[in-house]
Amino acid sequence: MSGRSSVKNSLAPSTRMIARGDQAANFC
């Protein structure tokens, strides 16, 4: 759930890459 919130908070394109990594870690 934390990863999902991060994606919503990261609206910038730069944060988008970070969100992607967070999602992968959560998915694992």
N, CA and C atoms as an extended XYZ file, in Angstrom:
84
Properties=species:S:1:pos:R:3:atomname:S:1:resname:S:1:resid:I:1 pbc="F F F"
N         0.842       -1.203        0.000 N   MET     1
C         0.000        0.000        0.000 CA  MET     1
C         0.878        1.256        0.000 C   MET     1
N         1.983        1.162        0.669 N   SER     2
C         2.886        2.329        0.738 CA  SER     2
C         3.359        2.704       -0.664 C   SER     2
N         3.693        1.687       -1.462 N   GLY     3
C         4.162        1.952       -2.826 CA  GLY     3
C         3.090        2.674       -3.626 C   GLY     3
N         1.849        2.254       -3.441 N   ARG     4
C         0.764        2.849       -4.217 CA  ARG     4
C         0.661        4.341       -3.870 C   ARG     4
N         0.738        4.657       -2.610 N   SER     5
C         0.634        6.052       -2.177 CA  SER     5
C         1.793        6.863       -2.777 C   SER     5
N         2.951        6.236       -2.849 N   SER     6
C         4.132        6.925       -3.383 CA  SER     6
C         3.887        7.315       -4.837 C   SER     6
N         3.305        6.422       -5.588 N   VAL     7
C         3.051        6.693       -7.012 CA  VAL     7
C         2.112        7.886       -7.138 C   VAL     7
N         1.111        7.935       -6.282 N   LYS     8
C         0.149        9.046       -6.365 CA  LYS     8
C         0.826       10.351       -5.964 C   LYS     8
N         1.718       10.274       -4.998 N   ASN     9
C         2.408       11.478       -4.531 CA  ASN     9
C         3.441       11.938       -5.561 C   ASN     9
N         4.021       10.997       -6.266 N   SER    10
C         5.038       11.355       -7.263 CA  SER    10
C         4.374       11.675       -8.602 C   SER    10
N         4.089       12.936       -8.820 N   LEU    11
C         3.451       13.330      -10.082 CA  LEU    11
C         4.507       13.745      -11.096 C   LEU    11
N         5.686       14.069      -10.580 N   ALA    12
C         6.760       14.502      -11.479 CA  ALA    12
C         7.327       13.307      -12.247 C   ALA    12
N         7.869       13.532      -13.439 N   PRO    13
C         8.441       12.458      -14.260 CA  PRO    13
C         9.675       11.862      -13.584 C   PRO    13
N        10.403       12.679      -12.863 N   SER    14
C        11.623       12.202      -12.192 CA  SER    14
C        11.248       11.201      -11.103 C   SER    14
N        10.186       11.513      -10.366 N   THR    15
C         9.769       10.610       -9.279 CA  THR    15
C         9.131        9.357       -9.872 C   THR    15
N         8.698        9.450      -11.076 N   ARG    16
C         8.031        8.293      -11.709 CA  ARG    16
C         9.003        7.106      -11.722 C   ARG    16
N        10.256        7.348      -12.023 N   MET    17
C        11.249        6.251      -12.060 CA  MET    17
C        11.388        5.645      -10.661 C   MET    17
N        11.434        6.496       -9.652 N   ILE    18
C        11.575        6.008       -8.265 CA  ILE    18
C        10.350        5.168       -7.907 C   ILE    18
N         9.193        5.645       -8.293 N   ALA    19
C         7.949        4.917       -7.990 CA  ALA    19
C         8.012        3.534       -8.639 C   ALA    19
N         8.567        3.475       -9.811 N   ARG    20
C         8.647        2.190      -10.531 CA  ARG    20
C         9.481        1.205       -9.707 C   ARG    20
N        10.587        1.669       -9.187 N   GLY    21
C        11.443        0.797       -8.372 CA  GLY    21
C        10.705        0.372       -7.100 C   GLY    21
N         9.995        1.308       -6.483 N   ASP    22
C         9.231        0.980       -5.263 CA  ASP    22
C         8.209       -0.107       -5.568 C   ASP    22
N         7.556        0.030       -6.681 N   GLN    23
C         6.525       -0.962       -7.048 CA  GLN    23
C         7.163       -2.341       -7.218 C   GLN    23
N         8.304       -2.378       -7.853 N   ALA    24
C         8.980       -3.660       -8.097 CA  ALA    24
C         9.356       -4.297       -6.754 C   ALA    24
N         9.843       -3.488       -5.839 N   ALA    25
C        10.234       -4.015       -4.523 CA  ALA    25
C         8.997       -4.551       -3.805 C   ALA    25
N         7.898       -3.820       -3.885 N   ASN    26
C         6.660       -4.262       -3.226 CA  ASN    26
C         6.128       -5.520       -3.904 C   ASN    26
N         6.268       -5.564       -5.208 N   PHE    27
C         5.761       -6.726       -5.963 CA  PHE    27
C         6.514       -7.987       -5.551 C   PHE    27
N         7.810       -7.804       -5.278 N   CYS    28
C         8.645       -8.943       -4.882 CA  CYS    28
C         8.184       -9.420       -3.515 C   CYS    28
